[in-house]
Amino acid sequence: MNHGTASLWKRRALSSLSATRRGLPKEKISENGVSPRAKVLTIDNMNPTVKKVEYAVRGPIVQRALELERELSEGMKKPFVEVIKANIGDAHAMGQQPITFFRQVLALCSYPELLNDSSFPEDAKSRARRILQSCGGNSMGSYSASQGIESVRQDVARYIERRDGGVPCDPDNIFLTTGASDGIVTMLKLLVCGEGETRTGVMISIPQYPLYSAALAELAAVQVNYYLNEEKCWSMDLSELQRSLDEARRHCNPRALCVINPGNPTGQVQSRQCIEDVIRFAAKERLFLMADEVYQDNVYAEGCQFHSFKKVLFDMGPEYSDIVELASFHSTSKCYMGECGFRGGYMEIINLDEEVRAQLTKLLSVRLCPPVPGQALMDLVVNPPQIGEPSYDKFIKERSATLSVLAEKAKLTEQVLNTVKGISCNPVQGAMYSFPRISIPEKAIKEATDKGQQADMFYCMKLLEETGICLVPGSGFGQRDGTYHFRMTILPSTDKLKILLNKVKEFHQKFTEQYS
């Protein structure tokens, strides 16, 4: 038998086997008997790292909340009249009002004809003209430099110098980003390399903001957990950092340490002493520091103060400020602004290798530039109205009122939750969330296990179905084994927050009785 005949027999033999036995996807037969073309991209052949990505803040429980909203709008009867979404830090969606000056300038930049309108204050017009003059063609619709508009980066640098008591800031170290998340993921991309035991490990706090675990999963990096101390108001503990690092070095190469301060989801504000200890630890262990500081204006508790990692680093002197590599992040989405949809942010890099900086610039250039309206908003955040300008008094009044109400709601949340037997809530020192521990009866844990659910997911799903309140289970952020939590934002209006807290209180008592 020649080679051609053998090939023919082989093809015939293969064709007689089913698609399944040949390892091919099973074809579906349509009603007219014709086999449709198989998809090129399927769940079986897609990027496997994407399938490992999870993001609890917009996970299954949120999808169910959206379904319930739709069912209510269609007239379906529920034990509640509305869904209260307390799952995400989306301030304006929760009713927080935007800062007038910011919106005035953005309106002027978006539609420059308004510069002729006498109803806009002169300082808003002046700020809009300056921003537009920095844009190509005097239009916010043009691309900017990949690193961001130069004048905005200069304003960010001056803001950081004021914030940090005169510590110098080089505008060339500022990179404008699409929210803080974009900068965080970009730095992680630069850090991740190696295979097997040399694969990059990244230390993240548990509980953590799920952006970190999701990004590490997508990058196929090794997530290295260190636990915050719940008994000490979610503080960082040096011995825990050392334990985590030592264990990780047995199977990967830990290269970075991520810190969220003020904390998400835990609401703690780290002390200056803690930050100094972390910097010493990073220097000793040769770790790249990533400081997520997007809630830096959200500090409520008496005796607490925000300290930037950059300022503390330089206060510690050249022994540390000349060697510790640091990237810090800020955003327009949180604090008193709450402008999540504009996707404005920046990162500052310290002591980055010059060749790596060139690679960072290249990586950013592939995405062209951050949204220019977000850059403009970032400029207004770091360079707001000054004393003597027409908009100053109104700006200060709005800013102070927003932060004052958030502080009141932080205290209210802690007080009410701590009146409930089986719920314990640490003080909400900062940020926008509480992360209380909840007791779940064994009977409920067993039912959750039988359904293939985490116990706190089971709890939160029942809470949603019975009360319309949408919270995020603690398992979506990570927690010590045997403990259960939920994250709840403090952003709803005071009246709505009171309703929410009372419903949680009633539900928990009923839930505990039902499963005891």
Solvent accessible surface area in square Angstrom, and as a share of the most:
residue,aa,sasa,rsa
1,M,171,0.76
2,N,103,0.53
3,H,157,0.70
4,G,47,0.45
5,T,49,0.29
6,A,44,0.34
7,S,34,0.22
8,L,66,0.33
9,W,141,0.49
10,K,136,0.57
11,R,146,0.53
12,R,131,0.48
13,A,59,0.46
14,L,80,0.40
15,S,79,0.51
16,S,93,0.60
17,L,57,0.29
18,S,57,0.37
19,A,26,0.20
20,T,90,0.52
21,R,183,0.67
22,R,96,0.35
23,G,68,0.65
24,L,94,0.47
25,P,89,0.56
26,K,166,0.70
27,E,98,0.44
28,K,162,0.69
29,I,114,0.58
30,S,50,0.32
31,E,188,0.84
32,N,119,0.61
33,G,51,0.49
34,V,91,0.52
35,S,49,0.32
36,P,69,0.43
37,R,209,0.76
38,A,58,0.45
39,K,158,0.67
40,V,122,0.70
41,L,131,0.65
42,T,43,0.25
43,I,113,0.57
44,D,128,0.66
45,N,89,0.46
46,M,49,0.22
47,N,83,0.43
48,P,86,0.54
49,T,25,0.14
50,V,65,0.37
51,K,97,0.41
52,K,139,0.59
53,V,51,0.29
54,E,136,0.61
55,Y,72,0.27
56,A,21,0.17
57,V,1,0.01
58,R,148,0.54
59,G,12,0.11
60,P,90,0.56
61,I,1,0.01
62,V,13,0.07
63,Q,91,0.40
64,R,54,0.20
65,A,0,0.00
66,L,76,0.38
67,E,66,0.30
68,L,0,0.00
69,E,60,0.27
70,R,133,0.49
71,E,31,0.14
72,L,40,0.20
73,S,93,0.60
74,E,121,0.54
75,G,55,0.53
76,M,96,0.43
77,K,189,0.80
78,K,54,0.23
79,P,101,0.64
80,F,12,0.05
81,V,138,0.79
82,E,71,0.32
83,V,16,0.09
84,I,9,0.04
85,K,64,0.27
86,A,0,0.00
87,N,4,0.02
88,I,37,0.19
89,G,2,0.02
90,D,42,0.22
91,A,0,0.00
92,H,48,0.21
93,A,80,0.62
94,M,35,0.16
95,G,47,0.45
96,Q,27,0.12
97,Q,134,0.60
98,P,43,0.27
99,I,2,0.01
100,T,37,0.22
101,F,4,0.02
102,F,0,0.00
103,R,95,0.35
104,Q,41,0.18
105,V,0,0.00
106,L,8,0.04
107,A,38,0.29
108,L,0,0.00
109,C,3,0.02
110,S,76,0.49
111,Y,126,0.48
112,P,57,0.36
113,E,111,0.50
114,L,48,0.24
115,L,30,0.15
116,N,128,0.65
117,D,52,0.27
118,S,112,0.72
119,S,87,0.56
120,F,35,0.15
121,P,32,0.20
122,E,108,0.48
123,D,10,0.05
124,A,0,0.00
125,K,12,0.05
126,S,66,0.42
127,R,20,0.07
128,A,0,0.00
129,R,99,0.36
130,R,80,0.29
131,I,3,0.02
132,L,10,0.05
133,Q,134,0.60
134,S,44,0.28
135,C,12,0.07
136,G,44,0.42
137,G,78,0.75
138,N,90,0.46
139,S,50,0.32
140,M,20,0.09
141,G,78,0.75
142,S,32,0.21
143,Y,153,0.58
144,S,22,0.14
145,A,63,0.49
146,S,27,0.17
147,Q,35,0.16
148,G,0,0.00
149,I,8,0.04
150,E,104,0.47
151,S,22,0.14
152,V,1,0.01
153,R,22,0.08
154,Q,63,0.28
155,D,5,0.02
156,V,0,0.00
157,A,2,0.02
158,R,114,0.42
159,Y,35,0.13
160,I,1,0.00
161,E,55,0.25
162,R,139,0.51
163,R,61,0.22
164,D,2,0.01
165,G,68,0.66
166,G,52,0.50
167,V,16,0.09
168,P,100,0.63
169,C,11,0.07
170,D,67,0.35
171,P,43,0.27
172,D,82,0.43
173,N,27,0.14
174,I,0,0.00
175,F,1,0.00
176,L,2,0.01
177,T,2,0.01
178,T,44,0.26
179,G,0,0.00
180,A,8,0.06
181,S,33,0.22
182,D,26,0.14
183,G,1,0.01
184,I,2,0.01
185,V,35,0.20
186,T,1,0.00
187,M,2,0.01
188,L,0,0.00
189,K,87,0.37
190,L,49,0.25
191,L,13,0.07
192,V,23,0.13
193,C,65,0.39
194,G,28,0.27
195,E,137,0.61
196,G,59,0.57
197,E,130,0.58
198,T,83,0.48
199,R,45,0.16
200,T,0,0.00
201,G,0,0.00
202,V,0,0.00
203,M,0,0.00
204,I,1,0.01
205,S,8,0.05
206,I,6,0.03
207,P,4,0.03
208,Q,8,0.04
209,Y,47,0.18
210,P,2,0.01
211,L,23,0.12
212,Y,3,0.01
213,S,25,0.16
214,A,12,0.09
215,A,6,0.05
216,L,1,0.01
217,A,24,0.18
218,E,95,0.43
219,L,37,0.18
220,A,51,0.40
221,A,15,0.11
222,V,37,0.21
223,Q,69,0.31
224,V,8,0.05
225,N,54,0.28
226,Y,2,0.01
227,Y,49,0.19
228,L,9,0.04
229,N,37,0.19
230,E,27,0.12
231,E,138,0.62
232,K,136,0.58
233,C,27,0.16
234,W,12,0.04
235,S,33,0.21
236,M,21,0.09
237,D,47,0.24
238,L,78,0.39
239,S,83,0.53
240,E,21,0.09
241,L,1,0.00
242,Q,54,0.24
243,R,90,0.33
244,S,4,0.02
245,L,0,0.00
246,D,63,0.32
247,E,74,0.33
248,A,4,0.03
249,R,110,0.40
250,R,180,0.66
251,H,99,0.44
252,C,5,0.03
253,N,64,0.33
254,P,7,0.04
255,R,80,0.29
256,A,0,0.00
257,L,0,0.00
258,C,3,0.02
259,V,3,0.02
260,I,12,0.06
261,N,1,0.01
262,P,0,0.00
263,G,1,0.01
264,N,8,0.04
265,P,0,0.00
266,T,6,0.04
267,G,0,0.00
268,Q,6,0.03
269,V,15,0.08
270,Q,6,0.03
271,S,63,0.40
272,R,73,0.27
273,Q,104,0.46
274,C,19,0.11
275,I,1,0.00
276,E,29,0.13
277,D,35,0.18
278,V,2,0.01
279,I,1,0.00
280,R,98,0.36
281,F,7,0.03
282,A,1,0.01
283,A,22,0.17
284,K,132,0.56
285,E,22,0.10
286,R,211,0.77
287,L,9,0.04
288,F,15,0.06
289,L,2,0.01
290,M,2,0.01
291,A,1,0.01
292,D,8,0.04
293,E,2,0.01
294,V,13,0.08
295,Y,4,0.02
296,Q,9,0.04
297,D,41,0.21
298,N,0,0.00
299,V,41,0.24
300,Y,39,0.15
301,A,31,0.24
302,E,180,0.81
303,G,84,0.81
304,C,35,0.21
305,Q,117,0.52
306,F,32,0.13
307,H,32,0.14
308,S,3,0.02
309,F,1,0.00
310,K,1,0.00
311,K,57,0.24
312,V,0,0.00
313,L,0,0.00
314,F,69,0.29
315,D,68,0.35
316,M,35,0.15
317,G,18,0.17
318,P,96,0.60
319,E,126,0.57
320,Y,34,0.13
321,S,10,0.06
322,D,97,0.50
323,I,101,0.52
324,V,5,0.03
325,E,71,0.32
326,L,1,0.01
327,A,0,0.00
328,S,6,0.04
329,F,2,0.01
330,H,1,0.00
331,S,4,0.03
332,T,0,0.00
333,S,7,0.04
334,K,29,0.12
335,C,0,0.00
336,Y,6,0.02
337,M,0,0.00
338,G,1,0.01
339,E,4,0.02
340,C,27,0.16
341,G,72,0.69
342,F,57,0.24
343,R,84,0.31
344,G,1,0.01
345,G,2,0.02
346,Y,4,0.01
347,M,0,0.00
348,E,1,0.00
349,I,1,0.01
350,I,11,0.06
351,N,59,0.30
352,L,18,0.09
353,D,76,0.39
354,E,119,0.53
355,E,140,0.63
356,V,53,0.31
357,R,49,0.18
358,A,59,0.46
359,Q,88,0.39
360,L,0,0.00
361,T,58,0.34
362,K,117,0.49
363,L,49,0.24
364,L,12,0.06
365,S,48,0.31
366,V,113,0.65
367,R,99,0.36
368,L,89,0.44
369,C,30,0.18
370,P,10,0.06
371,P,52,0.33
372,V,9,0.05
373,P,48,0.30
374,G,0,0.00
375,Q,4,0.02
376,A,0,0.00
377,L,0,0.00
378,M,0,0.00
379,D,1,0.00
380,L,0,0.00
381,V,10,0.06
382,V,0,0.00
383,N,35,0.18
384,P,24,0.15
385,P,3,0.02
386,Q,84,0.37
387,I,146,0.74
388,G,76,0.73
389,E,56,0.25
390,P,94,0.59
391,S,11,0.07
392,Y,53,0.20
393,D,110,0.57
394,K,112,0.47
395,F,8,0.03
396,I,64,0.33
397,K,152,0.64
398,E,40,0.18
399,R,69,0.25
400,S,57,0.37
401,A,53,0.41
402,T,23,0.13
403,L,31,0.15
404,S,54,0.35
405,V,61,0.35
406,L,4,0.02
407,A,33,0.25
408,E,109,0.49
409,K,10,0.04
410,A,2,0.02
411,K,109,0.46
412,L,37,0.18
413,T,0,0.00
414,E,28,0.13
415,Q,99,0.44
416,V,32,0.18
417,L,0,0.00
418,N,72,0.37
419,T,87,0.51
420,V,4,0.03
421,K,182,0.77
422,G,28,0.27
423,I,10,0.05
424,S,63,0.41
425,C,9,0.06
426,N,37,0.19
427,P,55,0.35
428,V,9,0.05
429,Q,30,0.14
430,G,0,0.00
431,A,0,0.00
432,M,0,0.00
433,Y,3,0.01
434,S,1,0.01
435,F,6,0.03
436,P,1,0.00
437,R,81,0.30
438,I,3,0.01
439,S,66,0.43
440,I,16,0.08
441,P,25,0.16
442,E,136,0.61
443,K,121,0.51
444,A,0,0.00
445,I,35,0.18
446,K,132,0.56
447,E,57,0.26
448,A,0,0.00
449,T,92,0.53
450,D,102,0.53
451,K,123,0.52
452,G,70,0.67
453,Q,62,0.27
454,Q,112,0.50
455,A,7,0.05
456,D,0,0.00
457,M,36,0.16
458,F,6,0.02
459,Y,0,0.00
460,C,0,0.00
461,M,38,0.17
462,K,44,0.19
463,L,0,0.00
464,L,0,0.00
465,E,60,0.27
466,E,53,0.24
467,T,18,0.10
468,G,0,0.00
469,I,0,0.00
470,C,0,0.00
471,L,0,0.00
472,V,0,0.00
473,P,4,0.02
474,G,0,0.00
475,S,38,0.25
476,G,22,0.21
477,F,1,0.00
478,G,19,0.19
479,Q,29,0.13
480,R,124,0.45
481,D,145,0.75
482,G,68,0.66
483,T,23,0.13
484,Y,40,0.15
485,H,2,0.01
486,F,0,0.00
487,R,2,0.01
488,M,0,0.00
489,T,0,0.00
490,I,0,0.00
491,L,5,0.03
492,P,2,0.01
493,S,58,0.38
494,T,51,0.30
495,D,104,0.54
496,K,70,0.30
497,L,0,0.00
498,K,95,0.40
499,I,89,0.45
500,L,0,0.00
501,L,1,0.01
502,N,76,0.39
503,K,56,0.24
504,V,0,0.00
505,K,62,0.26
506,E,112,0.50
507,F,8,0.03
508,H,1,0.01
509,Q,80,0.36
510,K,116,0.49
511,F,1,0.01
512,T,48,0.28
513,E,133,0.60
514,Q,89,0.39
515,Y,9,0.03
516,S,106,0.69
